């Protein structure tokens, strides 16, 4: 079992940018079961027939509209995430198998995947955009460089104010200092080192500080790439090595499944490059919809 912590913080963070959407339907094994839930992941426990409906309505499509229509009809909430080639996709701190390998298998923006099956549910993904890796030319990066410099200067100014705030909070309380400075204290849910935290982000300096700061102590200003935060850890659950050992086999299986999918997708991509393929997925899907209608 991984260590987890809960914090209260004050900070300013812009909304994240995302490029991929996934729609998740939780499986039902024929008996009532409470499934783990996570932000931005469809939280309803759905039956296999509904997952089949999702596949028939939106799987293997070449345009983006069926994905949105299926999510609306089946009342699913799409989750969004950024996939990096060669790495498993995580959304809101939850591992999503197969999608990353599919996204880099040669599909085009707007296309949707087949229905992927995992231990926790079914996943259907749509690729929204692809950005090439490497260092962009100066002309292309100029505006981004300007935005970055402006953001850095704003953070410099925030650090000065944050030091004053942290000093006041250390002398009284985080809540009292926030009230006197016109700020709002937000309380996080319990999170792990690799999880996403609303208002703080993911895998940054503030998250790391939350696992080293003594419980009940107000931190110094913590500067991340896009925000300045002052936090207080209210509760921490230390890692349980025995519990982690008990679930290690399941964790290994999940990672191996993602790696296998990547190898399979790479093999299929090479087959497509070497062979002439008559893709009739759209025709077959349309025939299936007509049969069931």
C-alpha positions as CSV (number, residue, x, y, z in Angstrom):
1,X,0.0,0.0,0.0
2,X,1.4,3.4,-1.0
3,X,1.8,6.2,1.4
4,X,-0.8,9.0,1.0
5,X,-1.4,12.4,2.4
6,X,-4.0,15.2,2.5
7,X,-3.1,18.8,2.4
8,X,-4.7,22.2,2.6
9,X,-3.2,24.9,0.4
10,X,-3.5,28.3,-1.2
11,X,-2.2,28.6,-4.8
12,X,-3.1,29.8,-8.3
13,X,-3.0,27.2,-11.1
14,X,-4.3,27.6,-14.7
15,X,-6.5,24.8,-16.1
16,X,-4.6,21.9,-17.6
17,X,-4.4,21.4,-21.4
18,X,-5.3,18.0,-22.6
19,X,-5.2,16.1,-26.0
20,X,-6.9,12.8,-25.5
21,X,-10.3,11.7,-24.3
22,X,-11.3,8.4,-22.9
23,X,-14.7,7.1,-21.9
24,X,-14.7,4.4,-19.2
25,X,-17.5,2.0,-18.3
26,X,-17.1,0.0,-15.1
27,X,-17.8,-3.7,-15.5
28,X,-20.5,-5.6,-13.5
29,X,-19.7,-9.2,-12.7
30,X,-23.4,-10.1,-12.1
31,X,-23.3,-9.0,-8.4
32,X,-23.4,-5.7,-6.7
33,X,-19.9,-4.4,-6.2
34,X,-18.6,-0.9,-5.2
35,X,-15.8,0.0,-7.7
36,X,-13.0,2.5,-6.9
37,X,-13.8,6.0,-8.2
38,X,-11.5,8.8,-9.4
39,X,-12.1,12.4,-10.6
40,X,-13.0,12.7,-14.3
41,X,-13.5,8.9,-14.7
42,X,-17.1,7.7,-15.3
43,X,-18.1,6.7,-11.8
44,X,-21.2,4.6,-12.6
45,X,-21.0,0.8,-12.5
46,X,-22.3,-0.3,-15.9
47,X,-23.3,-3.7,-17.2
48,X,-21.6,-5.4,-20.1
49,X,-24.5,-4.8,-22.5
50,X,-24.0,-1.0,-22.0
51,X,-20.3,-1.4,-22.7
52,X,-21.3,-3.3,-25.9
53,X,-23.6,-0.5,-26.9
54,X,-20.7,2.0,-26.4
55,X,-18.5,-0.1,-28.7
56,X,-21.3,-0.4,-31.4
57,X,-22.0,3.4,-31.3
58,X,-18.4,4.8,-31.2
59,X,-15.7,2.1,-31.6
60,X,-13.3,2.2,-34.6
61,X,-14.7,5.5,-36.0
62,X,-12.8,7.9,-38.2
63,X,-14.7,11.1,-37.1
64,X,-14.9,12.6,-33.6
65,X,-18.7,13.0,-33.5
66,X,-19.8,9.4,-32.6
67,X,-17.6,9.5,-29.5
68,X,-19.4,12.6,-28.2
69,X,-22.8,11.3,-29.2
70,X,-22.3,7.9,-27.5
71,X,-21.1,9.6,-24.3
72,X,-24.2,11.8,-24.2
73,X,-26.6,8.9,-25.0
74,X,-25.1,6.5,-22.4
75,X,-24.5,9.3,-19.9
76,X,-20.8,8.8,-19.6
77,X,-18.3,11.5,-18.6
78,X,-15.2,11.6,-20.9
79,X,-11.9,11.8,-19.1
80,X,-9.0,13.6,-20.6
81,X,-5.3,12.9,-20.6
82,X,-2.0,13.3,-22.4
83,X,-0.2,10.2,-23.7
84,X,3.5,10.1,-24.2
85,X,5.0,7.6,-26.6
86,X,6.5,4.6,-24.9
87,X,4.8,5.4,-21.6
88,X,1.6,4.0,-20.1
89,X,-1.3,6.5,-19.9
90,X,-2.5,7.7,-16.5
91,X,-5.6,9.9,-16.1
92,X,-6.3,11.5,-12.7
93,X,-3.6,9.2,-11.2
94,X,-5.3,6.1,-12.5
95,X,-3.6,3.7,-14.9
96,X,-5.4,3.3,-18.2
97,X,-4.1,0.3,-20.2
98,X,-3.7,0.0,-24.0
99,X,-4.6,3.5,-24.9
100,X,-1.1,5.0,-25.2
101,X,0.1,2.2,-27.5
102,X,-3.0,2.7,-29.7
103,X,-2.5,6.4,-29.9
104,X,0.9,6.0,-31.4
105,X,0.1,3.1,-33.7
106,X,-0.6,5.4,-36.7
107,X,-4.1,6.5,-36.0
108,X,-5.2,10.0,-37.0
109,X,-6.8,12.8,-34.9
110,X,-10.5,12.3,-34.6
111,X,-10.3,8.5,-34.8
112,X,-11.7,6.3,-32.0
113,X,-10.2,3.1,-30.7
114,X,-11.7,-0.4,-30.3
115,X,-13.1,-1.1,-26.8
116,X,-10.2,-2.0,-24.6
117,X,-10.7,-4.4,-21.7
118,X,-8.9,-4.3,-18.4
119,X,-9.3,-5.6,-14.9
120,X,-11.2,-2.5,-13.8
121,X,-13.4,-1.8,-16.8
122,X,-13.7,-1.0,-20.4
123,X,-12.1,1.9,-22.1
124,X,-12.9,3.6,-25.4
125,X,-10.5,6.4,-26.5
126,X,-10.5,9.2,-29.1
127,X,-7.3,10.8,-30.3
128,X,-7.8,14.6,-30.4
129,X,-4.3,15.8,-31.4
130,X,-0.7,14.8,-31.9
131,X,2.3,16.9,-31.3
132,X,5.7,16.0,-32.8
133,X,8.6,15.5,-30.3
134,X,11.9,17.2,-30.5
135,X,13.0,20.8,-30.4
136,X,10.8,23.2,-32.4
137,X,12.3,25.9,-34.6
138,X,12.6,29.4,-33.0
139,X,9.9,30.9,-35.2
140,X,7.5,28.3,-34.0
141,X,8.5,28.5,-30.3
142,X,8.8,32.3,-30.1
143,X,5.3,32.9,-28.7
144,X,5.6,30.1,-26.2
145,X,8.9,31.4,-25.0
146,X,7.3,34.8,-24.4
147,X,4.5,33.3,-22.5
148,X,6.9,31.3,-20.4
149,X,9.0,34.4,-19.5
150,X,5.9,36.4,-18.6
151,X,4.7,33.5,-16.4
152,X,8.1,33.4,-14.7
153,X,8.0,37.1,-13.9
154,X,4.5,36.7,-12.4
155,X,5.8,33.8,-10.3
156,X,8.6,36.0,-9.1
157,X,6.1,38.6,-7.8
158,X,3.9,35.9,-6.3
159,X,6.9,34.5,-4.3
160,X,7.4,37.9,-2.6
161,X,3.7,38.0,-1.5
162,X,3.8,34.3,-0.6
163,X,6.7,34.7,1.8
164,X,4.7,37.4,3.7
165,X,1.7,35.1,3.7
166,X,3.6,32.1,5.0
167,X,5.1,34.1,7.8
168,X,1.7,35.3,8.9
169,X,0.3,31.8,8.6
170,X,3.1,30.4,10.8
171,X,2.4,32.9,13.5
172,X,-1.4,32.2,13.5
173,X,-3.1,29.7,11.3
174,X,-3.4,29.0,7.5
175,X,-7.1,29.9,7.6
176,X,-6.6,33.2,9.6
177,X,-3.8,34.3,7.3
178,X,-5.8,33.5,4.2
179,X,-8.8,35.5,5.5
180,X,-6.6,38.5,6.2
181,X,-5.0,38.3,2.8
182,X,-8.2,37.7,0.9
183,X,-7.3,34.2,-0.1
184,X,-9.1,30.9,0.0
185,X,-7.9,27.8,1.6
186,X,-8.7,24.6,-0.3
187,X,-8.6,21.1,1.2
188,X,-7.4,18.1,-1.0
189,X,-8.6,14.6,-0.9
190,X,-6.0,12.0,0.3
191,X,-3.5,11.5,-2.6
192,X,-0.4,9.5,-3.4
193,X,2.9,10.7,-4.7
194,X,2.0,9.9,-8.3
195,X,-1.6,11.2,-8.1
196,X,-3.1,14.4,-9.5
197,X,-4.3,16.9,-6.9
198,X,-6.7,19.6,-7.9
199,X,-5.1,23.0,-7.3
200,X,-1.6,21.6,-7.0
201,X,-1.1,19.5,-10.1
202,X,0.9,16.3,-10.3
203,X,4.5,15.2,-9.8
204,X,5.8,18.6,-8.9
205,X,7.6,20.4,-6.0
206,X,4.4,20.9,-4.0
207,X,3.4,17.3,-4.2
208,X,6.9,16.3,-3.1
209,X,6.9,18.7,-0.2
210,X,3.6,17.3,1.1
211,X,5.4,14.0,1.8
212,X,8.3,15.6,3.7
213,X,6.5,18.4,5.6
214,X,5.6,17.5,9.3
215,X,1.9,17.1,9.9
216,X,0.3,20.4,11.1
217,X,3.2,22.6,10.0
218,X,2.7,25.5,7.5
219,X,5.2,25.3,4.7
220,X,7.4,28.0,3.2
221,X,6.3,29.2,-0.3
222,X,6.6,26.3,-2.8
223,X,7.2,27.3,-6.4
224,X,6.2,25.0,-9.2
225,X,6.4,25.5,-12.9
226,X,3.0,27.3,-13.0
227,X,2.1,28.3,-9.4
228,X,3.2,29.2,-5.9
229,X,1.6,27.3,-3.0
230,X,1.7,27.4,0.8
231,X,0.5,24.1,2.2
232,X,-0.2,22.4,5.5
233,X,-0.4,18.6,5.8
234,X,-3.4,17.7,7.9
235,X,-3.0,13.9,7.8
236,X,-0.5,11.4,6.4
237,X,-0.9,7.6,6.0
238,X,2.5,5.9,5.9
239,X,3.2,3.3,3.2
240,X,2.3,-0.3,4.2
241,X,5.0,-2.6,2.8
242,X,3.0,-5.8,3.6
243,X,-0.1,-4.4,1.7
244,X,2.1,-3.5,-1.3
245,X,3.6,-7.0,-1.4
246,X,0.1,-8.4,-1.4
247,X,-0.9,-6.5,-4.5
248,X,2.4,-6.6,-6.3
249,X,1.4,-9.4,-8.6
250,X,-1.7,-7.4,-9.8
251,X,0.4,-4.3,-10.3
252,X,3.0,-6.3,-12.3
253,X,0.2,-7.8,-14.4
254,X,-1.1,-4.3,-15.2
255,X,2.3,-3.0,-16.3
256,X,3.0,-6.2,-18.3
257,X,-0.4,-5.9,-20.1
258,X,0.4,-2.3,-21.1
259,X,3.8,-3.4,-22.4
260,X,2.3,-6.3,-24.3
261,X,-0.2,-4.0,-26.0
262,X,2.6,-1.7,-27.0
263,X,4.5,-4.5,-28.6
264,X,1.4,-5.8,-30.4
265,X,0.6,-2.3,-31.7
266,X,4.1,-1.8,-32.9
267,X,3.9,-5.2,-34.7
268,X,0.5,-4.3,-36.3
269,X,1.8,-0.9,-37.3
270,X,4.7,-2.6,-39.2
271,X,2.3,-5.0,-40.8
272,X,0.2,-2.1,-42.1
273,X,3.3,-0.4,-43.4
274,X,4.4,-3.5,-45.3
275,X,1.0,-4.7,-46.6
276,X,-2.0,-3.4,-48.5
277,X,-5.0,-3.4,-46.2
278,X,-8.6,-3.0,-47.2
279,X,-10.1,-1.3,-44.0
280,X,-13.8,-2.2,-43.8
281,X,-14.3,-1.5,-40.1
282,X,-16.6,1.5,-40.7
283,X,-18.8,-0.6,-43.1
284,X,-18.9,-3.5,-40.7
285,X,-19.8,-1.3,-37.8
286,X,-22.6,0.3,-39.8
287,X,-23.9,-3.1,-40.8
288,X,-23.9,-4.1,-37.1
289,X,-25.8,-1.0,-36.1
290,X,-28.4,-1.7,-38.8
291,X,-28.8,-5.3,-37.6
292,X,-29.4,-4.3,-34.0
293,X,-31.7,-1.4,-34.9
